Amino acid sequence: MIISPPFLPEAGLAVPTGMNPDPMMDAVDKFECDHGIYPIAVDRRWHCGVHLRSDTKGKVHAIADGEVVAYRVCQHGVEGGVSHPGFVLLKHTTETGEGRTLTFYSLYMHLLPLVEYQQHRANAKEMPEFLRLPTGSVNKGQMTPAVSGEGKKVRRKDVVGWLGRYQGMPHLHFEIFMLPADFDAYFGRTQLGKVTPVPPTGTDWWGHAYFVIPAGSTFRRLPEKADAGNKLHGIEFKPAQEGSNALPLLVETYFSVGSKYTNVWSLAQDGTRTLLTPQPVEEKDYEYDLYKRATAIYSSCPSDGYELLRFGRILSPSQTLAANARATWMKVNWAADKVGYIDINDSGIHKFSDADFLSCMGWQKVSEGNTPFRSDGMCDVDALKKILNDAAPHEVPEVTGETQKVHKARVLSAYVKGNARVRRQLRGLSVTRRVSGIVRTTRGAMRGCSMRAASTTVTRRAIRIS
């Protein structure tokens, strides 16, 4: 399944590069509004999604193929026309591996009412027919009823509406969430919530690859058995530096536009990461040359060798390559300005991918009992900093005459809005929150659409799952 964002700006159509592999998501990231950040709203309360304001004409697109669960199409707005309660709720199901079914939902709220289409030059004919008429007949200013989707289908990038308003502020309230049973069934088999990851037993693999190299590992100047010409089975390796790493290393690799890119962090005992590669290290044309490398180095079974070079492990159920022929030499920064070769086929080096949701890559499960929210539903900055493992000082001077409540809101707002690193970390939180009865978000804008208690998880980025 391919997942794309709800807005598709022209700025995101730039050609991907190794340093900028996802220009579309980079463009949409800029649409996030300060008053609707996940998972904390501007008033310090729980917020299930994100508020996005497009700089384009405002078409809202389905993020993936899906089934319509419920929707509301309004002829007019409410609250004097300043709020738009139209929404579409979609259900998505895909397979991410053998026996690995992922079911999630996407919600698009505050969609433009039909009466304002001409004013905003919106063309209803670009939407599926069922979204072109109101879902009920009510007097102007009254809430239009929501209706069941009754199995209707939409395709990825289908237009499901146009950007509307809530309390006069133009934005789309957007969510991706899962129900409790679906959440537990899928993420229970990943590394989510595990401080110390263990090697995965399944073959589910997608996204970027990750390797955890223990401290004290040996790095070589050249791969073992390289000849006098610095070649191994005819493949040239540039001489590097031998040595040993003082701290465990986290290595991230990915491919973009034919090249391979590597990031390396050292891991302190308290979990702190220190980046050793200020920019991703490029190995030009590495992906284009994978077949050539696999055929030369793993001549007895190039297909197994191809997987070793790309994934760091063999995923195929039938493995032909002999155990003593699986050495996989990777060039890694083992210290600042120190680069060497290491055999990542070593059993002591653990291999993962984005499918594992590693805590060291920012993924964290937050559930009742360890949330930054107090019993009254309010969030304090100290509790949030604790969850994000942020020990840096954060102080905001008090303003004469402001109440403690207002000051706390201002402190939290400054911490979240003014800190790009915190914003990135918040996108990696997987929050489980159970709500009794009907789920009502954004002051009842979803009234009429009853849902069971929900668990919510929001992805950091759009993910391509093949």
N, C-alpha and C positions, 0 to 999 in steps of 0.2 A: 504494500500500500504506500502511496506517495501522499504526504501531508504538506499542504501549503498554507500560508497565512490567510486571514479573512480579507485583507486588503492586498492588492497586487499593483503597487506603484511602478511607474516607468523607471524610476531610479533603481529599482531592484533588478532590472533586466540587464545590468552590466555583466560582462563575461566574468565568471568565477576565476580567481587566481589562488595560488597557494596561500598567500597572506590574507586573502579575502574569499574563502571558499563558499560563502553563502550571502551574496550581496542582497538578495531579496529580504532575508530576515534582518539583516543590518538596517535596511531601509525602514522596515516596519517597526523595529525597535524604537525608532525615533518618534513614533506616533503615540507612545505611552504617555498618558496624562498623569500629572502629579496627584490629582484627586482620586485616582483609582488604581493603586498599585496592589499587586498580589503579595502577601495575603492580608494587608493592612490598609484600611480606608483612611481618609483624611481626618476622620473623627476618632481614630485609634481603635476602631472596631474591626472585627473580622470581615474580610472582603474576599469573596470566592473567586474572583477573576481579575481581569485587567480592563481599564478604560483606554480605548484607542481612538484617536482623532486623525483621520486621514487628511492629507493635503491634496488629495485628488477629488474627483467628482463624487466620491462617497459610495461606490458600489461595494456591497458586502458579499463575499463569496463563501460558498461551502468549502471547508478545509479539506474534505475527503469525500469519497463515495459514501453514501449513508442512507439510512431509513428515517423518515420524518416521524418523530414521536408525538409532537404537538406543535401548534403554531397559533399565532394571533395576527391577523391583518386588520388594521384600524383605518376607518375612513378619515377620522379626525383625531387630534391629540386630546389630552386631558389636562386638568389644572389650567384652564384658559388657553390651552394649546401649547404650553411650554414644555410639556412632557409627553413622550411617545412610548406607549407600553407594548408596541408590536414586537414580536419575537419569533424565532424559529429554534426548535430543539431537535437535534439529529443524533442518531445512534450509529456508531461505526464498529464494525467487526473485521478483524484480519488475523491471519496466521503469521507469526514471527518465527516459526520453527516447527519441527515435528511435534505435534501435540501441544502446541503453544498458541492458544487463542487469546487475543487481546480485544476486549470490548470496552469502548469508552464513548463518551457523549460530548457534543459541542453545542454551545448555547450562544445565540446572537440576540442581543436585546437592545431596545430603544431604536427600532427600525422606523423609518419615515412613514407617516400616514399617507394614504393615497391622495388626499386632497392637495398635498403639497408637492406632488410629483412634477407638475408642470412648472412650478416656481423654481424647482431645483434642476430642471431639465433631465429628470429621471424618466426612463422609458420602461413602463411596466411590461412591455412585450419581451424584454430581455430576461424576465423571470419565468419560472414554470407557471402554467395556467392557474393552478390552485392558489397561488399567491397574488393573483391580480384582482381579487374581489374581497370585500370585508368578510370576516368570519362570523358576523352577526349583525343584526340591525338594531341599533341603539340611538338614543337621542345624542346630539352633539354634546361632548363633554363627559358622557358616561363611558364606563369601561366596556370595551368590546369583549365578548366571551372568547376564550381560547377553545380550540377544537383538537381532536385526535388526528394524528397523521394518517391513520388507517392504512399503514403499509406503503405510503407513497415513497418514491425513491428520488434522490438527487445525486448528481455526479459532482466530483471535485471541480471547483471553479464555477459551478452554477451560481448565478446571482440569486440570492435569497432575500435581498432588500437593499435599501439605501440608508446611509448614515442619518440617524435622527438625533433627538435631544432628550435630555432629562433635566428638569428644573432649569430650562433655558440654556444648558451647556451641551453643545454638540459633541457626541461621542458614542462609540459602540461599547457596550458592556459585553465582554467576550470571556467564555469559560471553556476549559476542557476538564471533565471530571469523570470519575468512575463510581459505580455502586459498590458497597462493601464486599459482596461476594466476588465480584469481578476483580476488585483490587487485590484481595487476599489470594485468589487463585493464581493471578499472574505474578504479582510481586513477591509472593511467598517463595518463589523459586529463583529469585535474584539475590544480589548482595545488598539490596536496600535495607538500611537499618543496621548493618553489620560494621562495627568499627574496624575489625580486622578481617579483610576479605579472605575467602578460601577458594581454591581453584574450582571453577565450575565443572560439573560432571556432564552437562548437556552440550549440545552443539549449536545452541542459539547464539548467533553472532551477527552483529551489524554495527554500522557507524565506524568509530575510530577504535584502534587496538591499543591496549594498555599492558605494560609489563612492569611487575614489581620485582626489582633486583635487590637481593639482600646486601647488607653492609659487608665489606670485606671480600667482595667478589673480585676476581682477577680480570683485568682488561689487557689485551695484547696489542702489540704494535701492528701486527698483521694476523690474519686468520691462520690457525694451525694448518700446516702442510702447504702453505703458500710457497711458490718457488722463488728463485733468485730474482725473477723479473716482477715480483710482487703480484703474481697471478695464481689463482686457484681454479684449476680445470679450465684455464683460458680466460677467466674473468678477472679483470684487473682490480686491485684494491689499493687505494692510496695509503701510504704509511701513516700511522697515527702514533699515539703515546701510550706506553704501558704504565700500569699502576693499579691502585685499589681504591675503592670508594669508602669513605669514612662513615657515611650514612646510607640507609636504604635509598634507592632511587625509584621514582615513578616515571616511566617512559611512555609517551603518547605518540603514536604514528598514524598518519592518514595519507591518502592519495588525492591529488587534485591536478587536473589538466596534465596528466601523464607523469607528474613528478611525485616523489615521496617526501613527506615533511615530518620532522621529529621535534617534539618538545620534551624537556627533561626537568624534573624537580627533585631536589633532595628532600627527604622526609625526616623531620625531627621527631623525637620521642613523644612530644605533646601533640603531634599531628600537624604542626606547622609546615607548610610547603615553601621551599625557596627555589625560584626559577633559575636554572642554570643556562638556559638558552633564551636570551632577550628577544630573539626572533626565531620562528620555526626554522630548523636547519633543513635546507632543500638538497635532495639528491635528484638532480635533473634527469628526466626521462627514465627513472627507475621503473615506473609502472609499465611504460612502453616496452622495456627490456625484460620484463618478468619471464616471459616464455623462453627467451634466449638464456637467461640465467638458470632457470629451472632445468632446461634441457642439458646444459653444460655441467652443472654442479650435481644434479640428481638424475643422471642418465638412466639409472635402472627403473625409475618411476617419476617422470617429470610432473605428473599431475599431483602427486603427494608433495613434491618439492615446491610446486607453485603455491600450494596452501601454506607451507612452512614460511615461504618468503612473504606472503601477503598477510597471513593471520598469526604467524608464530606457532602454529600447531596444525595438525591434520584433523580436519573436521569430517572427512568422508568416513563412512562406516567400514569400508573395506580398505585397509591400509597395507600397501605392498612394500613400501620402502623399509629396508632393514633398520633396526634400531641404531646400529653403529654408523649409519650413513645419513643421519638426520641433522647433523651439525648445521646451525643456521646463524651465520655471523652477521651481527648488526653493529653499525657504528653508533656509539653513544657518548655523549658528554658525561663523563663520570665525575668531573669537578669543574669549577670555573676555568674556562680556557684549556681544559684537558679532555681529549677525545681518544677513545680506544675501541677495540673490537671485543665483543663478548658473544658467546654462543647462547642464544636465548632458548635453544631447545633444552637446555639444562633443566632438570626437574625442580631445582630449587628456585627457578624463576617462574613466578605465577603469571598466567596469561588471562586477559580479560578483554571485553569490548564494551561499547555503550549499552549493549543488551544486559549488562550486569549491574548498572546503576551504582557505581562505586561511590562511597562516602568521600574518598579523597578527591573526587572530581566534582564535589559540591552537592551531591544528592543526599538528602536527609529526610527521614520519615519523622513527622511530627504528629503525635496523637494526644488524646486527652491524658493529662498527667505531665506532659513535657512541652506544653505550648507556651508562647509568650503572653497568652491571654489570661487575665485573672477571672475569678468566678463571675464577675459582673460583665465579662465580655470585653473589657478594655485591655489594651496592650501598653506595657511600659517599656521604655527603651532599654533598661538594664536587663530585663528578661529576654528581650530580643537579642541583645549583644551576647548573652550567655549561650543561646542556641547557636549563634553564628561563630562562637569561639573568638570573639573580638574583644581584646583586652585594651585596645587603644582608648585614651581618654576622649570623652565627648561632652563638652559643656556649652550651654547656651545661656547667656546672661538673662536674668529676669528683667521684665519690663514693669515699671512702677504701675501699680494698680491692677495688674492682671491676676486672675485667680489661679490657684494651683492646677485646676483642671485645664485651663487655657495654656498655662506654661508647659505642662506635660505634653499636650498635643503639639505645641510648637517645637519642643525638644525632639520628639519622635519624628515630626515632619522634616526637620533639618537633618536628622541622622539618615533618613531614608533617601530624601530627595538629593542631598548634597554629596552622596557617597556612591560612586559608580560600582565599586566593588561589592557593597552591600546589596545594591539592586541586582547584580549578577547572582549573588548567593541566594537571594530570595526566590529567584526563578528555579533554583534547584531543590527547594523544599517540597516534599510530598506530604501534604497535610491531610490527616484523617480526622474528620469532624462529623459527628453524628448529631442530627437535629431531629427532635421528636416532631412527628406530624408532617405537615406540608412544608416544603422548602419555599421560603419567600425571600427573594433577593432584591436588593435596591428598592426598599420600601414598598414591597408588594407589587412591583411592576409585572411580576409573573403570576398574579392572582388568577385563579381559574385553571392553572396547570398544576395538578397535584403530582408530586413525586415522593417516592419513599425516602427515608433517611439516606443521605448520600455521603460517600467518602470522596474527597477531591484530591486530584493530583494534577499539577500543571507542568508541562514540559518546558525545559530551558529554551529549546530551539525547535524548529520544524525538523522532523526526523524522516528520512526515507527508509522504509522497511520493505525489503524485497523478499 
